[in-house]
Amino acid sequence: GYVKGVVTYMVMDNLKVMPMSTISTITLLNNYNAKDIGALEEKIVYVGMNEGLDLLQASLECKGALTSVFLRN
């Protein structure tokens, strides 16, 4: 389908994309049994050509593509 207007999305480590809303965030936290909300961290990343290629490769090699590409040491 098509999106009309500005919509914010949340991308999970397995590259699942979900609309960002209060309800979806609460549901996600409950599904992962998150107790300490203060321990959560938001990370904004910018995806250029190199990052896109790294994401493609990581998505074929592991289930945690975002962690692999953006949180590697």
C-alpha positions, 0 to 999 in steps of 0.5 A: 500500500501507499502511505499518505502524509508523514509516518514514522517507522520502527525497524527491528533488528531482524529488519521487520518494519512497523509503524511507530505508535504508542500502542506498538511500542508498548506491545513490543516492550511487553513482548520482550518483557522489558522492565527497566525503560531507562535502560532502553536507548534510541539510535538514529542512523544514517544509511548511505551506500556502504551501510546499505550494502553492509545491511544487505550482506548482514541480512543474508548472514545473521538475524541481527542485521542492524546490530551487526552493522551499526553497533559493531566495534 
